[in-house]
């Protein structure tokens, strides 16, 4: 099964940070911060503007992006968890 985002939405595969510090200490789930980095899996066609044209998307499939901490909706498909969010919630692209 795959997800096809609509309008100005993106499907992100969240990249979790490591659960162990460099010193070897394991970090429990309750102490972890919400991840804010992910790989773009799918990109919608863009929002339709008032003049009927589509807004061009600034993000492409395969790019790694930083997004707002509490942005989007988590969706679980099979064993994997994805996040669907609006392109306006993307803070930047990692290069």
N, C-alpha and C positions, 0 to 999 in steps of 0.2 A: 504494500500500500504506500502511496505517496501523497503529499500535500501540495496543492496548487494554491498559492496565496492570491488574494484578490486585491484590487486597487493598489494602495501604497504600502502593502504589508510585506514582511519578510519572514521566512522560516529560518531559524537559527539553531544550530546544534551547539549547545552550551559546552564550553571548555572549562572543566573543573580544575581548580588548582590542586596541587598535591596535598595529600592528607598528612604528610609528615614534614617536619621542619628539617633544616640542614643538620641540626644537632641530634636528630633522631627521635624527636618528641612527636607523638601522634596527636592530631588535633581532632577533638570530637565534633560531630555534626552541629551540636548546639553552639559551639564557639566559632564556627566558620562564618565568614561573610558570604552574602549571596554573590554568585559569580556574575561578572559583568563583561565577559569576553566570550565570543562564539564565532563559529564558521557559518557563513551564509550558505544555506542549502538550496533555497529557492527564493525568487524575487517576483513580486507581482508586476503587472503591466504598467502601473503608475496611476495616480489619481486623475480623474477627468476634471479639467479646469472649466471655468464659466464659459469660455469660448468654444468648448467642445473638444479641444485638443487634449492629449494626454501629457501629464508632467513626466519628464524624463527622470528615471531613477538614478541616484548617485552611487548606488552600491550594486556590485555584481556578484553572481554566484561564485563561491570559492574564496572570497575575501574573508579575512578575520577582522571583526569589528568589536568596538567597545560600545556598550549600551547602558542606558540609565539603570540604576540599581533595582528598582521595582517595576520596570517596564515590562509590558507584554503579558501573555498568557501562556502558562506551561501546558503542553499537550504530550501525552504518553502514547506512543505507537509501538506495540510490541514491547521490547525490552529497552527502547531508547526514549529519552525525553527531549522534546524540542520546545522552543519558545517562538511564538508568533507575535511579532511586534510591528509597529508602524515605523517607517523610515525616519520619521522625525524624532524617534527615541534613540537613534544611533548617534553616538557622540563623535565617532571618528573611525577611520580604517587604519589598521596596523599594517605597516609596510616593512 
